[in-house]
């Protein structure tokens, strides 16, 4: 009887001990899991810096390539001293505009806030291995500020941007187009329509934008998801210029919409989809739901070690048409959709837009390519 009882106890112990160990394992915190989370957080931080470094260059320059060579053309500033080809100058309204440019045009300040240090007199935007950008207040007379770029990708394009007052700007440039002009471009017999949203002045390029053409897609796919990465969408500066027109003079904005609609009615055909920029802004002011992507979809394929797979992450920035960024702002509110690994794919409502930049109409290069159809219809 004792032998039978002894073997019974051994059997019970053999069954119970593994169950107890399993129970403890499930209920206790696992250092490995914490490590997974830390690794994921580190990946997020790194992807933000990768994105912000590209955002900086895309905001400052038009990006093109010849073979494997990247060609960067500055959108802000002109060379005033030919012996210093990477030192550029442009004019802005005041110091508030210069600081706004540093924090909100060159970066997404909310996403990049922890990368800034210093104060209003001297502020550094540190992108780690991608470089540093330093903002220094000017003399308060003619020089508003100076922005220095210690960025390897920009070393042959822009090392500094000096911002001066409009009165100190040495050239008397006249913009070939005014805000609100509608231009027609004909390519292979097809007409495309562009809306001018910013004039060329003070060494800062003018901007025209459209929802007719200019963007393209690149398909992405991994084990969990597939999506189209949109490229060539109108830049944030184009939407900022459109929003300034809307918030500064809503009456003029609405009057132009009515005038274009009258032209379309009398002509019996639409001027492309140019009126969408107006109607969706007006509708967005009511609903807050009219979203347009700006710039390229940023994406990156990387090795997700926790799942042993190569996966895509992506971020799409967008503006909410008709909605103010803040009470005193003339910008549309902006935000982003971000996903990675096996997250659900979400994109802005609209992604069909594009923008172009222009300066003076040298040798009639612009007037030979575009025809002004409003207000000269």
Protein Blocks (a to p, Z undefined) as FASTA:
>chain_A
ZZmmmmmmmmmmmmmmmmmmmmmmmmpccfklmmmmmmmmmmmmmmmmmmmmmmmmmmmp
ccddehjbccdddfedcdfblklmmbccdddfblmlmmmmmmmmmpcfklmmmmpgcdfk
lccddehjnopcdddddehlmmmbdcddddfklmmmombdcdddfklpmbdcddfbdehi
acdddeehiacddddfbdceehiacddddfkbopacdddddfkbccdddehiacfklmmm
mmmmmmmmmmlmmmmmmmmmmmmmmnopaehjllmmmmmmmmmmmnopaccdehjddddd
dddfknopacdddddddddehiafblkbcbdcddddddehjbccdddfblcdcddddddd
ehhlmmmmpccfbfkZZ
